[in-house]
Amino acid sequence: MSDVKNKIRTFIVENYLFGDDEGLEENTSFLDEGIVDSTGILELIEFISEDFSITVEDDELIPENLDSINNVTAFIGRKTS
Protein backbone atom coordinates (compact mmCIF):
# COMPACT_ATOMS: atom_id res chain seq x y z
CA MET A 1 0.00 0.00 0.00
CA SER A 2 2.99 2.36 0.24
CA ASP A 3 2.68 3.03 -3.49
CA VAL A 4 -0.95 4.09 -2.97
CA LYS A 5 0.06 6.31 -0.03
CA ASN A 6 2.75 7.95 -2.15
CA LYS A 7 0.29 8.67 -4.97
CA ILE A 8 -2.23 10.19 -2.53
CA ARG A 9 0.47 12.27 -0.78
CA THR A 10 1.81 13.52 -4.12
CA PHE A 11 -1.68 14.47 -5.31
CA ILE A 12 -2.44 16.39 -2.09
CA VAL A 13 0.92 18.16 -2.00
CA GLU A 14 0.88 19.15 -5.67
CA ASN A 15 -2.78 20.22 -5.81
CA TYR A 16 -3.42 21.76 -2.39
CA LEU A 17 -0.11 22.50 -0.65
CA PHE A 18 1.80 24.07 -3.54
CA GLY A 19 4.59 21.51 -3.28
CA ASP A 20 5.17 22.01 0.47
CA ASP A 21 4.41 18.89 2.50
CA GLU A 22 5.79 20.26 5.79
CA GLY A 23 3.53 19.12 8.61
CA LEU A 24 1.53 16.73 6.43
CA GLU A 25 1.43 13.45 8.31
CA GLU A 26 -0.33 10.34 7.10
CA ASN A 27 -3.12 10.91 9.64
CA THR A 28 -3.44 14.71 9.21
CA SER A 29 -7.11 15.64 8.69
CA PHE A 30 -7.54 17.35 5.32
CA LEU A 31 -10.69 19.12 6.52
CA ASP A 32 -9.63 20.08 10.06
CA GLU A 33 -6.35 21.52 8.79
CA GLY A 34 -8.01 23.38 5.90
CA ILE A 35 -5.98 21.47 3.33
CA VAL A 36 -8.98 20.37 1.24
CA ASP A 37 -12.39 22.04 0.99
CA SER A 38 -15.60 20.58 -0.43
CA THR A 39 -14.51 21.27 -4.01
CA GLY A 40 -11.16 19.68 -3.25
CA ILE A 41 -12.89 16.55 -1.98
CA LEU A 42 -14.64 16.27 -5.35
CA GLU A 43 -11.27 16.60 -7.10
CA LEU A 44 -9.79 13.96 -4.77
CA ILE A 45 -12.69 11.61 -5.57
CA GLU A 46 -12.17 12.16 -9.29
CA PHE A 47 -8.45 11.44 -8.89
CA ILE A 48 -8.91 8.19 -6.97
CA SER A 49 -11.74 7.09 -9.27
CA GLU A 50 -9.60 7.55 -12.37
CA ASP A 51 -6.23 6.53 -10.97
CA PHE A 52 -7.40 3.42 -9.12
CA SER A 53 -10.42 2.52 -11.30
CA ILE A 54 -12.92 2.54 -8.44
CA THR A 55 -16.37 4.03 -8.06
CA VAL A 56 -17.03 6.13 -4.97
CA GLU A 57 -20.67 5.80 -3.94
CA ASP A 58 -22.58 8.66 -2.31
CA ASP A 59 -22.76 6.83 1.03
CA GLU A 60 -18.96 6.47 0.99
CA LEU A 61 -18.40 10.25 0.97
CA ILE A 62 -17.52 10.38 4.66
CA PRO A 63 -14.42 11.59 6.54
CA GLU A 64 -13.59 8.03 7.61
CA ASN A 65 -12.88 7.29 3.94
CA LEU A 66 -11.49 10.56 2.60
CA ASP A 67 -10.07 12.80 5.35
CA SER A 68 -6.41 11.77 5.53
CA ILE A 69 -3.75 9.93 3.59
CA ASN A 70 -4.28 6.88 5.82
CA ASN A 71 -8.08 7.00 5.44
CA VAL A 72 -7.93 7.32 1.64
CA THR A 73 -5.35 4.53 1.41
CA ALA A 74 -7.47 2.19 3.56
CA PHE A 75 -10.58 3.08 1.56
CA ILE A 76 -8.85 2.31 -1.74
CA GLY A 77 -7.58 -0.95 -0.24
CA ARG A 78 -11.12 -1.98 0.71
CA LYS A 79 -12.50 -1.03 -2.69
CA THR A 80 -9.84 -2.88 -4.67
CA SER A 81 -9.62 -6.09 -2.62
Summary of the structure (lengths in Angstrom):
residues: 81
radius of gyration: 11.5
end to end distance: 11.7
largest distance: 32.3
contacts: 211
relative contact order: 0.19
helix: 60%
strand: 0%
